[in-house]
Amino acid sequence: MALENAAVTSSQNASRVAKEVRTKNEELSFDVEKLFLISQALWEILKHNHGYTDDQLEDMITDIDLRDGRLDGKIAKAPDLQKCEQCGRTLMRKKLQCMYCGESNPQQPFRR
């Protein structure tokens, strides 16, 4: 009986976790589609208002992709440790000011 109860509990837990994973996957899929839509709108604004071409976009994508030396469809990860622009010491990840010299070091908007 105890083994049967444990199996039922385990099955219920697995179903709950699977449902949470499906929900998270749906949320991420929605976010990806939303970002794709925003990217498309921004690209069309740039083409229309500034005359950029699809070839220029493709060249820039390739240049950015190759920053890590690999053409793999992924953006190069920024180094985990960022240096202070003033004194060169390692910054704490979530601090906007250097704890050594007090210099303001804004966060890079595309840092991952």
C-alpha positions as CSV (number, residue, x, y, z in Angstrom):
1,M,0.0,0.0,0.0
2,A,2.8,2.4,0.9
3,L,4.6,1.6,-2.3
4,E,1.4,2.3,-4.3
5,N,0.9,5.7,-2.5
6,A,4.5,6.6,-3.3
7,A,4.0,5.7,-6.9
8,V,0.8,7.9,-7.1
9,T,2.6,10.8,-5.4
10,S,5.5,10.5,-7.8
11,S,3.2,10.4,-10.8
12,Q,1.3,13.4,-9.6
13,N,4.6,15.3,-9.0
14,A,5.8,14.4,-12.5
15,S,2.5,15.6,-14.0
16,R,2.8,18.9,-12.2
17,V,6.4,19.4,-13.3
18,A,5.5,18.5,-16.9
19,K,2.7,21.1,-16.8
20,E,5.0,23.8,-15.4
21,V,7.5,23.0,-18.2
22,R,4.9,23.2,-20.9
23,T,3.7,26.6,-19.5
24,K,7.2,27.9,-19.4
25,N,7.8,26.7,-22.9
26,E,4.7,28.5,-24.1
27,E,5.8,31.7,-22.4
28,L,9.2,31.5,-24.0
29,S,7.7,30.8,-27.4
30,F,5.5,33.9,-27.0
31,D,8.5,36.0,-26.0
32,V,10.5,34.7,-29.0
33,E,7.7,35.6,-31.4
34,K,7.3,39.0,-29.8
35,L,11.0,39.7,-30.2
36,F,10.9,38.5,-33.8
37,L,8.0,40.9,-34.5
38,I,9.9,43.8,-32.8
39,S,13.0,43.0,-34.8
40,Q,11.1,42.9,-38.0
41,A,9.4,46.2,-37.3
42,L,12.8,47.9,-36.5
43,W,14.4,46.5,-39.6
44,E,11.6,47.7,-41.8
45,I,11.9,51.2,-40.2
46,L,15.6,51.2,-40.9
47,K,15.1,50.1,-44.5
48,H,12.3,52.6,-45.2
49,N,13.8,55.6,-43.3
50,H,17.5,55.1,-43.9
51,G,17.8,53.0,-47.1
52,Y,19.6,50.1,-45.6
53,T,19.5,46.8,-47.6
54,D,19.0,43.2,-46.7
55,D,22.5,42.5,-47.9
56,Q,23.9,45.0,-45.4
57,L,21.9,43.4,-42.6
58,E,23.1,39.9,-43.6
59,D,26.7,41.2,-43.6
60,M,26.3,42.7,-40.2
61,I,24.8,39.6,-38.8
62,T,27.7,37.6,-40.1
63,D,30.2,40.1,-38.7
64,I,28.6,39.9,-35.3
65,D,28.4,36.1,-35.4
66,L,32.1,35.8,-36.2
67,R,33.2,37.9,-33.3
68,D,34.0,34.7,-31.3
69,G,35.7,33.2,-34.3
70,R,32.9,30.8,-35.2
71,L,30.1,31.1,-37.7
72,D,27.5,29.3,-35.7
73,G,24.4,31.5,-35.5
74,K,25.1,32.5,-31.9
75,I,26.3,35.7,-30.4
76,A,29.6,35.7,-28.6
77,K,29.2,35.7,-24.9
78,A,30.6,38.7,-23.1
79,P,33.3,37.8,-20.6
80,D,31.8,37.3,-17.1
81,L,34.1,39.8,-15.5
82,Q,33.9,43.4,-16.6
83,K,36.8,45.9,-15.9
84,C,36.4,49.5,-14.6
85,E,37.0,52.0,-17.4
86,Q,38.8,54.3,-14.9
87,C,41.1,52.1,-12.8
88,G,40.9,48.7,-14.7
89,R,39.9,46.7,-11.6
90,T,37.3,44.0,-11.8
91,L,33.7,45.3,-11.3
92,M,31.1,43.5,-9.2
93,R,28.5,42.2,-11.6
94,K,25.5,44.2,-10.4
95,K,27.2,47.4,-9.3
96,L,27.0,50.5,-11.4
97,Q,30.0,52.1,-9.6
98,C,33.5,50.8,-9.1
99,M,34.0,49.9,-5.4
100,Y,37.7,50.9,-5.7
101,C,37.6,54.3,-7.4
102,G,33.9,55.2,-7.4
103,E,33.8,55.6,-11.2
104,S,30.4,55.2,-12.7
105,N,30.3,52.2,-15.1
106,P,27.0,51.8,-16.9
107,Q,25.8,48.4,-17.7
108,Q,26.1,47.3,-21.3
109,P,22.5,46.9,-22.6
110,F,23.2,43.7,-24.7
111,R,25.4,42.0,-22.1
112,R,24.3,38.4,-21.4
